[in-house]
Amino acid sequence: MAHSGSGGIEYECIRCGSRISVEDLAYAPDLKCPHCGYKVLRKIRQSIVKRVKAR
Ligand SMILES: [Zn+2]
């Protein structure tokens, strides 16, 4: 299982605030925003909504 990063991790540009998924970053050699080119990105995690069985 060499495929990692399927946990719903995204990066958010602290300059323009656009969210970049790890799949979009795979095309970029450096961690930078594809929109504005800013190199400072913030790693954010998507909140996974767990289904709770209602009784
Ligand atoms: Zn940006």
mmCIF file of the protein (N, C-alpha, C, O) and its ligand, coordinates in Angstrom:
data_MODEL
# 
_entry.id   MODEL 
# 
loop_
_entity.id 
_entity.type 
_entity.pdbx_number_of_molecules 
1 polymer     1 
2 non-polymer 1 
# 
_entity_poly.entity_id                      1 
_entity_poly.type                           'polypeptide(L)' 
_entity_poly.nstd_linkage                   no 
_entity_poly.nstd_monomer                   no 
_entity_poly.pdbx_seq_one_letter_code       MAHSGSGGIEYECIRCGSRISVEDLAYAPDLKCPHCGYKVLRKIRQSIVKRVKAR 
_entity_poly.pdbx_seq_one_letter_code_can   MAHSGSGGIEYECIRCGSRISVEDLAYAPDLKCPHCGYKVLRKIRQSIVKRVKAR 
_entity_poly.pdbx_strand_id                 A 
# 
loop_
_entity_poly_seq.entity_id 
_entity_poly_seq.num 
_entity_poly_seq.mon_id 
_entity_poly_seq.hetero 
1 1  MET n 
1 2  ALA n 
1 3  HIS n 
1 4  SER n 
1 5  GLY n 
1 6  SER n 
1 7  GLY n 
1 8  GLY n 
1 9  ILE n 
1 10 GLU n 
1 11 TYR n 
1 12 GLU n 
1 13 CYS n 
1 14 ILE n 
1 15 ARG n 
1 16 CYS n 
1 17 GLY n 
1 18 SER n 
1 19 ARG n 
1 20 ILE n 
1 21 SER n 
1 22 VAL n 
1 23 GLU n 
1 24 ASP n 
1 25 LEU n 
1 26 ALA n 
1 27 TYR n 
1 28 ALA n 
1 29 PRO n 
1 30 ASP n 
1 31 LEU n 
1 32 LYS n 
1 33 CYS n 
1 34 PRO n 
1 35 HIS n 
1 36 CYS n 
1 37 GLY n 
1 38 TYR n 
1 39 LYS n 
1 40 VAL n 
1 41 LEU n 
1 42 ARG n 
1 43 LYS n 
1 44 ILE n 
1 45 ARG n 
1 46 GLN n 
1 47 SER n 
1 48 ILE n 
1 49 VAL n 
1 50 LYS n 
1 51 ARG n 
1 52 VAL n 
1 53 LYS n 
1 54 ALA n 
1 55 ARG n 
# 
loop_
_struct_asym.id 
_struct_asym.entity_id 
A 1 
B 2 
# 
loop_
_chem_comp.id 
_chem_comp.type 
_chem_comp.mon_nstd_flag 
ALA 'L-peptide linking' y 
ARG 'L-peptide linking' y 
ASP 'L-peptide linking' y 
CYS 'L-peptide linking' y 
GLN 'L-peptide linking' y 
GLU 'L-peptide linking' y 
GLY 'peptide linking'   y 
HIS 'L-peptide linking' y 
ILE 'L-peptide linking' y 
LEU 'L-peptide linking' y 
LYS 'L-peptide linking' y 
MET 'L-peptide linking' y 
PRO 'L-peptide linking' y 
SER 'L-peptide linking' y 
TYR 'L-peptide linking' y 
VAL 'L-peptide linking' y 
ZN  non-polymer         . 
# 
_pdbx_entity_nonpoly.entity_id   2 
_pdbx_entity_nonpoly.name        ? 
_pdbx_entity_nonpoly.comp_id     ZN 
# 
_pdbx_nonpoly_scheme.asym_id         B 
_pdbx_nonpoly_scheme.entity_id       2 
_pdbx_nonpoly_scheme.mon_id          ZN 
_pdbx_nonpoly_scheme.ndb_seq_num     1 
_pdbx_nonpoly_scheme.pdb_seq_num     101 
_pdbx_nonpoly_scheme.auth_seq_num    101 
_pdbx_nonpoly_scheme.pdb_mon_id      ZN 
_pdbx_nonpoly_scheme.auth_mon_id     ZN 
_pdbx_nonpoly_scheme.pdb_strand_id   A 
_pdbx_nonpoly_scheme.pdb_ins_code    . 
# 
loop_
_atom_site.group_PDB 
_atom_site.id 
_atom_site.type_symbol 
_atom_site.label_atom_id 
_atom_site.label_alt_id 
_atom_site.label_comp_id 
_atom_site.label_asym_id 
_atom_site.label_entity_id 
_atom_site.label_seq_id 
_atom_site.pdbx_PDB_ins_code 
_atom_site.Cartn_x 
_atom_site.Cartn_y 
_atom_site.Cartn_z 
_atom_site.occupancy 
_atom_site.B_iso_or_equiv 
_atom_site.pdbx_formal_charge 
_atom_site.auth_seq_id 
_atom_site.auth_comp_id 
_atom_site.auth_asym_id 
_atom_site.auth_atom_id 
_atom_site.pdbx_PDB_model_num 
ATOM   1   N  N  . MET A 1 1  ? 0.836   -1.194 0.000   1.00 0.00 ? 1   MET A N  1 
ATOM   2   C  CA . MET A 1 1  ? 0.000   0.000  0.000   1.00 0.00 ? 1   MET A CA 1 
ATOM   3   C  C  . MET A 1 1  ? 0.876   1.252  0.000   1.00 0.00 ? 1   MET A C  1 
ATOM   4   O  O  . MET A 1 1  ? 1.178   1.804  1.058   1.00 0.00 ? 1   MET A O  1 
ATOM   5   N  N  . ALA A 1 2  ? 1.267   1.680  -1.151  1.00 0.00 ? 2   ALA A N  1 
ATOM   6   C  CA . ALA A 1 2  ? 2.144   2.835  -1.263  1.00 0.00 ? 2   ALA A CA 1 
ATOM   7   C  C  . ALA A 1 2  ? 1.340   4.104  -1.471  1.00 0.00 ? 2   ALA A C  1 
ATOM   8   O  O  . ALA A 1 2  ? 1.884   5.207  -1.509  1.00 0.00 ? 2   ALA A O  1 
ATOM   9   N  N  . HIS A 1 3  ? 0.065   3.929  -1.602  1.00 0.00 ? 3   HIS A N  1 
ATOM   10  C  CA . HIS A 1 3  ? -0.770  5.110  -1.826  1.00 0.00 ? 3   HIS A CA 1 
ATOM   11  C  C  . HIS A 1 3  ? -1.125  5.740  -0.494  1.00 0.00 ? 3   HIS A C  1 
ATOM   12  O  O  . HIS A 1 3  ? -1.894  5.190  0.294   1.00 0.00 ? 3   HIS A O  1 
ATOM   13  N  N  . SER A 1 4  ? -0.549  6.900  -0.265  1.00 0.00 ? 4   SER A N  1 
ATOM   14  C  CA . SER A 1 4  ? -0.802  7.592  0.989   1.00 0.00 ? 4   SER A CA 1 
ATOM   15  C  C  . SER A 1 4  ? -1.467  8.932  0.712   1.00 0.00 ? 4   SER A C  1 
ATOM   16  O  O  . SER A 1 4  ? -1.478  9.418  -0.420  1.00 0.00 ? 4   SER A O  1 
ATOM   17  N  N  . GLY A 1 5  ? -2.003  9.500  1.732   1.00 0.00 ? 5   GLY A N  1 
ATOM   18  C  CA . GLY A 1 5  ? -2.633  10.800 1.571   1.00 0.00 ? 5   GLY A CA 1 
ATOM   19  C  C  . GLY A 1 5  ? -4.080  10.709 1.162   1.00 0.00 ? 5   GLY A C  1 
ATOM   20  O  O  . GLY A 1 5  ? -4.623  11.633 0.557   1.00 0.00 ? 5   GLY A O  1 
ATOM   21  N  N  . SER A 1 6  ? -4.692  9.622  1.483   1.00 0.00 ? 6   SER A N  1 
ATOM   22  C  CA . SER A 1 6  ? -6.101  9.472  1.142   1.00 0.00 ? 6   SER A CA 1 
ATOM   23  C  C  . SER A 1 6  ? -6.982  9.741  2.346   1.00 0.00 ? 6   SER A C  1 
ATOM   24  O  O  . SER A 1 6  ? -8.110  9.258  2.444   1.00 0.00 ? 6   SER A O  1 
ATOM   25  N  N  . GLY A 1 7  ? -6.438  10.520 3.248   1.00 0.00 ? 7   GLY A N  1 
ATOM   26  C  CA . GLY A 1 7  ? -7.196  10.805 4.461   1.00 0.00 ? 7   GLY A CA 1 
ATOM   27  C  C  . GLY A 1 7  ? -7.951  12.111 4.390   1.00 0.00 ? 7   GLY A C  1 
ATOM   28  O  O  . GLY A 1 7  ? -8.486  12.590 5.389   1.00 0.00 ? 7   GLY A O  1 
ATOM   29  N  N  . GLY A 1 8  ? -7.989  12.688 3.190   1.00 0.00 ? 8   GLY A N  1 
ATOM   30  C  CA . GLY A 1 8  ? -8.729  13.932 3.039   1.00 0.00 ? 8   GLY A CA 1 
ATOM   31  C  C  . GLY A 1 8  ? -7.972  15.129 3.572   1.00 0.00 ? 8   GLY A C  1 
ATOM   32  O  O  . GLY A 1 8  ? -8.541  15.987 4.247   1.00 0.00 ? 8   GLY A O  1 
ATOM   33  N  N  . ILE A 1 9  ? -6.684  15.184 3.266   1.00 0.00 ? 9   ILE A N  1 
ATOM   34  C  CA . ILE A 1 9  ? -5.876  16.299 3.733   1.00 0.00 ? 9   ILE A CA 1 
ATOM   35  C  C  . ILE A 1 9  ? -5.767  17.352 2.633   1.00 0.00 ? 9   ILE A C  1 
ATOM   36  O  O  . ILE A 1 9  ? -5.459  17.040 1.483   1.00 0.00 ? 9   ILE A O  1 
ATOM   37  N  N  . GLU A 1 10 ? -6.019  18.566 2.998   1.00 0.00 ? 10  GLU A N  1 
ATOM   38  C  CA . GLU A 1 10 ? -5.915  19.649 2.031   1.00 0.00 ? 10  GLU A CA 1 
ATOM   39  C  C  . GLU A 1 10 ? -4.986  20.719 2.555   1.00 0.00 ? 10  GLU A C  1 
ATOM   40  O  O  . GLU A 1 10 ? -4.684  20.788 3.747   1.00 0.00 ? 10  GLU A O  1 
ATOM   41  N  N  . TYR A 1 11 ? -4.540  21.554 1.631   1.00 0.00 ? 11  TYR A N  1 
ATOM   42  C  CA . TYR A 1 11 ? -3.711  22.684 2.001   1.00 0.00 ? 11  TYR A CA 1 
ATOM   43  C  C  . TYR A 1 11 ? -4.455  23.974 1.679   1.00 0.00 ? 11  TYR A C  1 
ATOM   44  O  O  . TYR A 1 11 ? -5.153  24.085 0.671   1.00 0.00 ? 11  TYR A O  1 
ATOM   45  N  N  . GLU A 1 12 ? -4.282  24.926 2.557   1.00 0.00 ? 12  GLU A N  1 
ATOM   46  C  CA . GLU A 1 12 ? -4.936  26.211 2.350   1.00 0.00 ? 12  GLU A CA 1 
ATOM   47  C  C  . GLU A 1 12 ? -3.888  27.300 2.236   1.00 0.00 ? 12  GLU A C  1 
ATOM   48  O  O  . GLU A 1 12 ? -3.009  27.429 3.088   1.00 0.00 ? 12  GLU A O  1 
ATOM   49  N  N  . CYS A 1 13 ? -3.990  28.068 1.190   1.00 0.00 ? 13  CYS A N  1 
ATOM   50  C  CA . CYS A 1 13 ? -3.062  29.179 0.997   1.00 0.00 ? 13  CYS A CA 1 
ATOM   51  C  C  . CYS A 1 13 ? -3.416  30.296 1.974   1.00 0.00 ? 13  CYS A C  1 
ATOM   52  O  O  . CYS A 1 13 ? -4.566  30.725 2.074   1.00 0.00 ? 13  CYS A O  1 
ATOM   53  N  N  . ILE A 1 14 ? -2.399  30.747 2.683   1.00 0.00 ? 14  ILE A N  1 
ATOM   54  C  CA . ILE A 1 14 ? -2.686  31.769 3.693   1.00 0.00 ? 14  ILE A CA 1 
ATOM   55  C  C  . ILE A 1 14 ? -2.757  33.152 3.059   1.00 0.00 ? 14  ILE A C  1 
ATOM   56  O  O  . ILE A 1 14 ? -3.047  34.141 3.733   1.00 0.00 ? 14  ILE A O  1 
ATOM   57  N  N  . ARG A 1 15 ? -2.494  33.210 1.785   1.00 0.00 ? 15  ARG A N  1 
ATOM   58  C  CA . ARG A 1 15 ? -2.533  34.507 1.113   1.00 0.00 ? 15  ARG A CA 1 
ATOM   59  C  C  . ARG A 1 15 ? -3.885  34.753 0.449   1.00 0.00 ? 15  ARG A C  1 
ATOM   60  O  O  . ARG A 1 15 ? -4.537  35.770 0.683   1.00 0.00 ? 15  ARG A O  1 
ATOM   61  N  N  . CYS A 1 16 ? -4.286  33.798 -0.385  1.00 0.00 ? 16  CYS A N  1 
ATOM   62  C  CA . CYS A 1 16 ? -5.544  33.997 -1.100  1.00 0.00 ? 16  CYS A CA 1 
ATOM   63  C  C  . CYS A 1 16 ? -6.662  33.141 -0.503  1.00 0.00 ? 16  CYS A C  1 
ATOM   64  O  O  . CYS A 1 16 ? -7.842  33.350 -0.787  1.00 0.00 ? 16  CYS A O  1 
ATOM   65  N  N  . GLY A 1 17 ? -6.269  32.181 0.324   1.00 0.00 ? 17  GLY A N  1 
ATOM   66  C  CA . GLY A 1 17 ? -7.275  31.405 1.027   1.00 0.00 ? 17  GLY A CA 1 
ATOM   67  C  C  . GLY A 1 17 ? -7.865  30.281 0.205   1.00 0.00 ? 17  GLY A C  1 
ATOM   68  O  O  . GLY A 1 17 ? -8.869  29.683 0.592   1.00 0.00 ? 17  GLY A O  1 
ATOM   69  N  N  . SER A 1 18 ? -7.253  29.991 -0.918  1.00 0.00 ? 18  SER A N  1 
ATOM   70  C  CA . SER A 1 18 ? -7.775  28.914 -1.748  1.00 0.00 ? 18  SER A CA 1 
ATOM   71  C  C  . SER A 1 18 ? -7.279  27.569 -1.226  1.00 0.00 ? 18  SER A C  1 
ATOM   72  O  O  . SER A 1 18 ? -6.149  27.450 -0.754  1.00 0.00 ? 18  SER A O  1 
ATOM   73  N  N  . ARG A 1 19 ? -8.120  26.588 -1.317  1.00 0.00 ? 19  ARG A N  1 
ATOM   74  C  CA . ARG A 1 19 ? -7.752  25.265 -0.835  1.00 0.00 ? 19  ARG A CA 1 
ATOM   75  C  C  . ARG A 1 19 ? -7.212  24.413 -1.978  1.00 0.00 ? 19  ARG A C  1 
ATOM   76  O  O  . ARG A 1 19 ? -7.782  24.351 -3.067  1.00 0.00 ? 19  ARG A O  1 
ATOM   77  N  N  . ILE A 1 20 ? -6.099  23.766 -1.690  1.00 0.00 ? 20  ILE A N  1 
ATOM   78  C  CA . ILE A 1 20 ? -5.474  22.915 -2.695  1.00 0.00 ? 20  ILE A CA 1 
ATOM   79  C  C  . ILE A 1 20 ? -5.417  21.494 -2.155  1.00 0.00 ? 20  ILE A C  1 
ATOM   80  O  O  . ILE A 1 20 ? -4.930  21.260 -1.049  1.00 0.00 ? 20  ILE A O  1 
ATOM   81  N  N  . SER A 1 21 ? -5.905  20.575 -2.921  1.00 0.00 ? 21  SER A N  1 
ATOM   82  C  CA . SER A 1 21 ? -5.867  19.192 -2.486  1.00 0.00 ? 21  SER A CA 1 
ATOM   83  C  C  . SER A 1 21 ? -4.488  18.600 -2.751  1.00 0.00 ? 21  SER A C  1 
ATOM   84  O  O  . SER A 1 21 ? -3.697  19.162 -3.508  1.00 0.00 ? 21  SER A O  1 
ATOM   85  N  N  . VAL A 1 22 ? -4.211  17.480 -2.131  1.00 0.00 ? 22  VAL A N  1 
ATOM   86  C  CA . VAL A 1 22 ? -2.900  16.848 -2.296  1.00 0.00 ? 22  VAL A CA 1 
ATOM   87  C  C  . VAL A 1 22 ? -2.719  16.346 -3.722  1.00 0.00 ? 22  VAL A C  1 
ATOM   88  O  O  . VAL A 1 22 ? -1.592  16.159 -4.181  1.00 0.00 ? 22  VAL A O  1 
ATOM   89  N  N  . GLU A 1 23 ? -3.818  16.130 -4.416  1.00 0.00 ? 23  GLU A N  1 
ATOM   90  C  CA . GLU A 1 23 ? -3.716  15.688 -5.805  1.00 0.00 ? 23  GLU A CA 1 
ATOM   91  C  C  . GLU A 1 23 ? -3.244  16.822 -6.701  1.00 0.00 ? 23  GLU A C  1 
ATOM   92  O  O  . GLU A 1 23 ? -2.544  16.594 -7.688  1.00 0.00 ? 23  GLU A O  1 
ATOM   93  N  N  . ASP A 1 24 ? -3.625  18.033 -6.357  1.00 0.00 ? 24  ASP A N  1 
ATOM   94  C  CA . ASP A 1 24 ? -3.177  19.178 -7.151  1.00 0.00 ? 24  ASP A CA 1 
ATOM   95  C  C  . ASP A 1 24 ? -1.722  19.494 -6.858  1.00 0.00 ? 24  ASP A C  1 
ATOM   96  O  O  . ASP A 1 24 ? -1.000  20.000 -7.717  1.00 0.00 ? 24  ASP A O  1 
ATOM   97  N  N  . LEU A 1 25 ? -1.299  19.193 -5.645  1.00 0.00 ? 25  LEU A N  1 
ATOM   98  C  CA . LEU A 1 25 ? 0.083   19.465 -5.273  1.00 0.00 ? 25  LEU A CA 1 
ATOM   99  C  C  . LEU A 1 25 ? 1.025   18.428 -5.874  1.00 0.00 ? 25  LEU A C  1 
ATOM   100 O  O  . LEU A 1 25 ? 2.238   18.634 -5.918  1.00 0.00 ? 25  LEU A O  1 
ATOM   101 N  N  . ALA A 1 26 ? 0.471   17.332 -6.330  1.00 0.00 ? 26  ALA A N  1 
ATOM   102 C  CA . ALA A 1 26 ? 1.307   16.290 -6.921  1.00 0.00 ? 26  ALA A CA 1 
ATOM   103 C  C  . ALA A 1 26 ? 1.903   16.753 -8.240  1.00 0.00 ? 26  ALA A C  1 
ATOM   104 O  O  . ALA A 1 26 ? 2.935   16.243 -8.676  1.00 0.00 ? 26  ALA A O  1 
ATOM   105 N  N  . TYR A 1 27 ? 1.253   17.717 -8.873  1.00 0.00 ? 27  TYR A N  1 
ATOM   106 C  CA . TYR A 1 27 ? 1.761   18.225 -10.146 1.00 0.00 ? 27  TYR A CA 1 
ATOM   107 C  C  . TYR A 1 27 ? 2.797   19.311 -9.931  1.00 0.00 ? 27  TYR A C  1 
ATOM   108 O  O  . TYR A 1 27 ? 3.603   19.597 -10.816 1.00 0.00 ? 27  TYR A O  1 
ATOM   109 N  N  . ALA A 1 28 ? 2.773   19.907 -8.765  1.00 0.00 ? 28  ALA A N  1 
ATOM   110 C  CA . ALA A 1 28 ? 3.720   20.985 -8.482  1.00 0.00 ? 28  ALA A CA 1 
ATOM   111 C  C  . ALA A 1 28 ? 4.942   20.423 -7.765  1.00 0.00 ? 28  ALA A C  1 
ATOM   112 O  O  . ALA A 1 28 ? 4.798   19.650 -6.818  1.00 0.00 ? 28  ALA A O  1 
ATOM   113 N  N  . PRO A 1 29 ? 6.136   20.798 -8.201  1.00 0.00 ? 29  PRO A N  1 
ATOM   114 C  CA . PRO A 1 29 ? 7.358   20.320 -7.554  1.00 0.00 ? 29  PRO A CA 1 
ATOM   115 C  C  . PRO A 1 29 ? 7.542   20.925 -6.169  1.00 0.00 ? 29  PRO A C  1 
ATOM   116 O  O  . PRO A 1 29 ? 8.142   20.311 -5.287  1.00 0.00 ? 29  PRO A O  1 
ATOM   117 N  N  . ASP A 1 30 ? 7.036   22.099 -5.993  1.00 0.00 ? 30  ASP A N  1 
ATOM   118 C  CA . ASP A 1 30 ? 7.153   22.752 -4.695  1.00 0.00 ? 30  ASP A CA 1 
ATOM   119 C  C  . ASP A 1 30 ? 5.771   22.986 -4.116  1.00 0.00 ? 30  ASP A C  1 
ATOM   120 O  O  . ASP A 1 30 ? 4.769   23.045 -4.830  1.00 0.00 ? 30  ASP A O  1 
ATOM   121 N  N  . LEU A 1 31 ? 5.753   23.113 -2.830  1.00 0.00 ? 31  LEU A N  1 
ATOM   122 C  CA . LEU A 1 31 ? 4.482   23.390 -2.183  1.00 0.00 ? 31  LEU A CA 1 
ATOM   123 C  C  . LEU A 1 31 ? 4.150   24.871 -2.338  1.00 0.00 ? 31  LEU A C  1 
ATOM   124 O  O  . LEU A 1 31 ? 4.523   25.708 -1.516  1.00 0.00 ? 31  LEU A O  1 
ATOM   125 N  N  . LYS A 1 32 ? 3.451   25.154 -3.400  1.00 0.00 ? 32  LYS A N  1 
ATOM   126 C  CA . LYS A 1 32 ? 3.045   26.541 -3.588  1.00 0.00 ? 32  LYS A CA 1 
ATOM   127 C  C  . LYS A 1 32 ? 1.636   26.592 -4.154  1.00 0.00 ? 32  LYS A C  1 
ATOM   128 O  O  . LYS A 1 32 ? 1.134   25.633 -4.740  1.00 0.00 ? 32  LYS A O  1 
ATOM   129 N  N  . CYS A 1 33 ? 1.040   27.713 -3.960  1.00 0.00 ? 33  CYS A N  1 
ATOM   130 C  CA . CYS A 1 33 ? -0.331  27.884 -4.416  1.00 0.00 ? 33  CYS A CA 1 
ATOM   131 C  C  . CYS A 1 33 ? -0.363  28.011 -5.940  1.00 0.00 ? 33  CYS A C  1 
ATOM   132 O  O  . CYS A 1 33 ? 0.341   28.854 -6.498  1.00 0.00 ? 33  CYS A O  1 
ATOM   133 N  N  . PRO A 1 34 ? -1.153  27.203 -6.611  1.00 0.00 ? 34  PRO A N  1 
ATOM   134 C  CA . PRO A 1 34 ? -1.236  27.278 -8.073  1.00 0.00 ? 34  PRO A CA 1 
ATOM   135 C  C  . PRO A 1 34 ? -1.991  28.516 -8.546  1.00 0.00 ? 34  PRO A C  1 
ATOM   136 O  O  . PRO A 1 34 ? -2.001  28.830 -9.737  1.00 0.00 ? 34  PRO A O  1 
ATOM   137 N  N  . HIS A 1 35 ? -2.607  29.200 -7.627  1.00 0.00 ? 35  HIS A N  1 
ATOM   138 C  CA . HIS A 1 35 ? -3.406  30.364 -8.005  1.00 0.00 ? 35  HIS A CA 1 
ATOM   139 C  C  . HIS A 1 35 ? -2.589  31.650 -7.928  1.00 0.00 ? 35  HIS A C  1 
ATOM   140 O  O  . HIS A 1 35 ? -2.566  32.441 -8.871  1.00 0.00 ? 35  HIS A O  1 
ATOM   141 N  N  . CYS A 1 36 ? -1.929  31.845 -6.808  1.00 0.00 ? 36  CYS A N  1 
ATOM   142 C  CA . CYS A 1 36 ? -1.192  33.096 -6.641  1.00 0.00 ? 36  CYS A CA 1 
ATOM   143 C  C  . CYS A 1 36 ? 0.315   32.857 -6.554  1.00 0.00 ? 36  CYS A C  1 
ATOM   144 O  O  . CYS A 1 36 ? 1.099   33.799 -6.667  1.00 0.00 ? 36  CYS A O  1 
ATOM   145 N  N  . GLY A 1 37 ? 0.721   31.607 -6.355  1.00 0.00 ? 37  GLY A N  1 
ATOM   146 C  CA . GLY A 1 37 ? 2.139   31.299 -6.335  1.00 0.00 ? 37  GLY A CA 1 
ATOM   147 C  C  . GLY A 1 37 ? 2.782   31.479 -4.980  1.00 0.00 ? 37  GLY A C  1 
ATOM   148 O  O  . GLY A 1 37 ? 4.007   31.469 -4.858  1.00 0.00 ? 37  GLY A O  1 
ATOM   149 N  N  . TYR A 1 38 ? 1.971   31.641 -3.978  1.00 0.00 ? 38  TYR A N  1 
ATOM   150 C  CA . TYR A 1 38 ? 2.521   31.816 -2.645  1.00 0.00 ? 38  TYR A CA 1 
ATOM   151 C  C  . TYR A 1 38 ? 2.982   30.467 -2.099  1.00 0.00 ? 38  TYR A C  1 
ATOM   152 O  O  . TYR A 1 38 ? 2.321   29.445 -2.285  1.00 0.00 ? 38  TYR A O  1 
ATOM   153 N  N  . LYS A 1 39 ? 4.121   30.485 -1.427  1.00 0.00 ? 39  LYS A N  1 
ATOM   154 C  CA . LYS A 1 39 ? 4.743   29.226 -1.026  1.00 0.00 ? 39  LYS A CA 1 
ATOM   155 C  C  . LYS A 1 39 ? 4.407   28.813 0.395   1.00 0.00 ? 39  LYS A C  1 
ATOM   156 O  O  . LYS A 1 39 ? 4.863   27.778 0.882   1.00 0.00 ? 39  LYS A O  1 
ATOM   157 N  N  . VAL A 1 40 ? 3.627   29.609 1.033   1.00 0.00 ? 40  VAL A N  1 
ATOM   158 C  CA . VAL A 1 40 ? 3.268   29.268 2.407   1.00 0.00 ? 40  VAL A CA 1 
ATOM   159 C  C  . VAL A 1 40 ? 1.848   28.724 2.428   1.00 0.00 ? 40  VAL A C  1 
ATOM   160 O  O  . VAL A 1 40 ? 0.867   29.444 2.246   1.00 0.00 ? 40  VAL A O  1 
ATOM   161 N  N  . LEU A 1 41 ? 1.788   27.436 2.654   1.00 0.00 ? 41  LEU A N  1 
ATOM   162 C  CA . LEU A 1 41 ? 0.487   26.793 2.697   1.00 0.00 ? 41  LEU A CA 1 
ATOM   163 C  C  . LEU A 1 41 ? 0.248   26.203 4.075   1.00 0.00 ? 41  LEU A C  1 
ATOM   164 O  O  . LEU A 1 41 ? 1.172   25.813 4.788   1.00 0.00 ? 41  LEU A O  1 
ATOM   165 N  N  . ARG A 1 42 ? -0.982  26.155 4.403   1.00 0.00 ? 42  ARG A N  1 
ATOM   166 C  CA . ARG A 1 42 ? -1.350  25.638 5.709   1.00 0.00 ? 42  ARG A CA 1 
ATOM   167 C  C  . ARG A 1 42 ? -2.077  24.311 5.543   1.00 0.00 ? 42  ARG A C  1 
ATOM   168 O  O  . ARG A 1 42 ? -3.038  24.188 4.782   1.00 0.00 ? 42  ARG A O  1 
ATOM   169 N  N  . LYS A 1 43 ? -1.592  23.343 6.268   1.00 0.00 ? 43  LYS A N  1 
ATOM   170 C  CA . LYS A 1 43 ? -2.211  22.031 6.156   1.00 0.00 ? 43  LYS A CA 1 
ATOM   171 C  C  . LYS A 1 43 ? -3.470  21.971 7.004   1.00 0.00 ? 43  LYS A C  1 
ATOM   172 O  O  . LYS A 1 43 ? -3.464  22.258 8.201   1.00 0.00 ? 43  LYS A O  1 
ATOM   173 N  N  . ILE A 1 44 ? -4.518  21.598 6.356   1.00 0.00 ? 44  ILE A N  1 
ATOM   174 C  CA . ILE A 1 44 ? -5.788  21.496 7.075   1.00 0.00 ? 44  ILE A CA 1 
ATOM   175 C  C  . ILE A 1 44 ? -6.365  20.107 6.853   1.00 0.00 ? 44  ILE A C  1 
ATOM   176 O  O  . ILE A 1 44 ? -6.083  19.440 5.857   1.00 0.00 ? 44  ILE A O  1 
ATOM   177 N  N  . ARG A 1 45 ? -7.149  19.714 7.777   1.00 0.00 ? 45  ARG A N  1 
ATOM   178 C  CA . ARG A 1 45 ? -7.792  18.402 7.649   1.00 0.00 ? 45  ARG A CA 1 
ATOM   179 C  C  . ARG A 1 45 ? -9.285  18.580 7.475   1.00 0.00 ? 45  ARG A C  1 
ATOM   180 O  O  . ARG A 1 45 ? -9.935  19.393 8.133   1.00 0.00 ? 45  ARG A O  1 
ATOM   181 N  N  . GLN A 1 46 ? -9.781  17.797 6.578   1.00 0.00 ? 46  GLN A N  1 
ATOM   182 C  CA . GLN A 1 46 ? -11.223 17.835 6.378   1.00 0.00 ? 46  GLN A CA 1 
ATOM   183 C  C  . GLN A 1 46 ? -11.914 17.102 7.516   1.00 0.00 ? 46  GLN A C  1 
ATOM   184 O  O  . GLN A 1 46 ? -11.545 15.992 7.900   1.00 0.00 ? 46  GLN A O  1 
ATOM   185 N  N  . SER A 1 47 ? -12.903 17.753 8.021   1.00 0.00 ? 47  SER A N  1 
ATOM   186 C  CA . SER A 1 47 ? -13.633 17.132 9.122   1.00 0.00 ? 47  SER A CA 1 
ATOM   187 C  C  . SER A 1 47 ? -14.487 15.994 8.580   1.00 0.00 ? 47  SER A C  1 
ATOM   188 O  O  . SER A 1 47 ? -15.399 16.183 7.776   1.00 0.00 ? 47  SER A O  1 
ATOM   189 N  N  . ILE A 1 48 ? -14.153 14.834 9.048   1.00 0.00 ? 48  ILE A N  1 
ATOM   190 C  CA . ILE A 1 48 ? -14.868 13.657 8.587   1.00 0.00 ? 48  ILE A CA 1 
ATOM   191 C  C  . ILE A 1 48 ? -16.141 13.479 9.400   1.00 0.00 ? 48  ILE A C  1 
ATOM   192 O  O  . ILE A 1 48 ? -16.122 13.330 10.622  1.00 0.00 ? 48  ILE A O  1 
ATOM   193 N  N  . VAL A 1 49 ? -17.223 13.502 8.683   1.00 0.00 ? 49  VAL A N  1 
ATOM   194 C  CA . VAL A 1 49 ? -18.501 13.368 9.351   1.00 0.00 ? 49  VAL A CA 1 
ATOM   195 C  C  . VAL A 1 49 ? -18.843 11.894 9.507   1.00 0.00 ? 49  VAL A C  1 
ATOM   196 O  O  . VAL A 1 49 ? -19.051 11.164 8.538   1.00 0.00 ? 49  VAL A O  1 
ATOM   197 N  N  . LYS A 1 50 ? -18.889 11.501 10.741  1.00 0.00 ? 50  LYS A N  1 
ATOM   198 C  CA . LYS A 1 50 ? -19.231 10.107 11.002  1.00 0.00 ? 50  LYS A CA 1 
ATOM   199 C  C  . LYS A 1 50 ? -20.744 9.938  11.115  1.00 0.00 ? 50  LYS A C  1 
ATOM   200 O  O  . LYS A 1 50 ? -21.460 10.724 11.737  1.00 0.00 ? 50  LYS A O  1 
ATOM   201 N  N  . ARG A 1 51 ? -21.162 8.894  10.492  1.00 0.00 ? 51  ARG A N  1 
ATOM   202 C  CA . ARG A 1 51 ? -22.602 8.628  10.543  1.00 0.00 ? 51  ARG A CA 1 
ATOM   203 C  C  . ARG A 1 51 ? -22.965 7.947  11.861  1.00 0.00 ? 51  ARG A C  1 
ATOM   204 O  O  . ARG A 1 51 ? -22.438 6.897  12.228  1.00 0.00 ? 51  ARG A O  1 
ATOM   205 N  N  . VAL A 1 52 ? -23.852 8.574  12.515  1.00 0.00 ? 52  VAL A N  1 
ATOM   206 C  CA . VAL A 1 52 ? -24.301 8.012  13.786  1.00 0.00 ? 52  VAL A CA 1 
ATOM   207 C  C  . VAL A 1 52 ? -25.708 7.462  13.597  1.00 0.00 ? 52  VAL A C  1 
ATOM   208 O  O  . VAL A 1 52 ? -26.619 8.130  13.108  1.00 0.00 ? 52  VAL A O  1 
ATOM   209 N  N  . LYS A 1 53 ? -25.824 6.254  13.997  1.00 0.00 ? 53  LYS A N  1 
ATOM   210 C  CA . LYS A 1 53 ? -27.119 5.628  13.848  1.00 0.00 ? 53  LYS A CA 1 
ATOM   211 C  C  . LYS A 1 53 ? -28.126 6.210  14.849  1.00 0.00 ? 53  LYS A C  1 
ATOM   212 O  O  . LYS A 1 53 ? -27.919 6.184  16.062  1.00 0.00 ? 53  LYS A O  1 
ATOM   213 N  N  . ALA A 1 54 ? -29.182 6.715  14.312  1.00 0.00 ? 54  ALA A N  1 
ATOM   214 C  CA . ALA A 1 54 ? -30.219 7.274  15.184  1.00 0.00 ? 54  ALA A CA 1 
ATOM   215 C  C  . ALA A 1 54 ? -31.195 6.169  15.556  1.00 0.00 ? 54  ALA A C  1 
ATOM   216 O  O  . ALA A 1 54 ? -31.721 5.451  14.706  1.00 0.00 ? 54  ALA A O  1 
ATOM   217 N  N  . ARG A 1 55 ? -31.403 6.068  16.787  1.00 0.00 ? 55  ARG A N  1 
ATOM   218 C  CA . ARG A 1 55 ? -32.324 5.006  17.244  1.00 0.00 ? 55  ARG A CA 1 
ATOM   219 C  C  . ARG A 1 55 ? -33.669 5.568  17.650  1.00 0.00 ? 55  ARG A C  1 
ATOM   220 O  O  . ARG A 1 55 ? -34.555 4.816  18.056  1.00 0.00 ? 55  ARG A O  1 
HETATM 221 ZN ZN . ZN  B 2 .  ? -2.822  31.431 -3.028  1.00 0.00 2 101 ZN  A ZN 1 
# 
